[in-house]
């Protein structure tokens, strides 16, 4: 068996985040539908549109590598999305629902930030400047989404959840 290299790790992680983004695309409409506030619903809908672009960018990186865009099952995102589904179910109709959905969405964002940050640095180390630039754009957008979610939590969701 040949020794695994950073190139192999990069491709494996790229497949992981590609799978994750596709799963997130399926979960976001459910979260938007479950959100009680119009602001949170709009944030989920906006992020769904951004996630479609993220998938397209990942496909560009696969093209740079000369590889077919294919995902690899990501147990981490499966678990994070399952936790979000539990919040939707267990807190449906409660004052704490939106705060819970924000927390679930931030768990997704933090996972994505970790993956994109790593992939960007590996692309730089491997001399793939074009891939690093593409991954960096998505990393920036994921960080902005996380900050926007924090703003929603601070501006209304957390206070509403504790007010009752």
C-alpha positions, 0 to 999 in steps of 0.5 A: 500500500502506497503511503498517503500524502497531503494530496490524498488528505486534501482530496479526502477532506474535499470529498467530505465537505462536498458531501456535507454541503449537499446534506446542508442543502437538504436541511436548510429548507426544513430549518427555514420552515421551522423557524418562527421569526421572519429574520431567521427564516430569511437567514436560512433561505439566504444561506441555502442560496449561498450553499448552492454556490459553495457546492459549485465552487467545490466542483471547480476545485475538483476540476482543478484536481482533474477529479470527478466531484463526489462526496464521501459520507461525513459522520460529523455533519450527519450528527450535527444535522440530526441534532438540528432535527431533534431541536426542530422536533423537541422545541416545536412551538416553544419560545426557545425554538429559534434560539435552538435553531440558531445554535444548530446552524452555528454548529454547522457553520463552525464545522464548515469554517474548520473544514474550509480553513484547513482545505485553504491552507493545504491548497496553499501548501500544495501550491494550488493557488486557484483552489486556495482562492476559491476555498478562501471565498467560501471560508469568508462567507461561512464566517460572515454567516456565523457572525450574522447568526450570532447577531440574530441570537443576540438581537432577539432569539436568546432573549425570547427564549429566556423571557417565558 
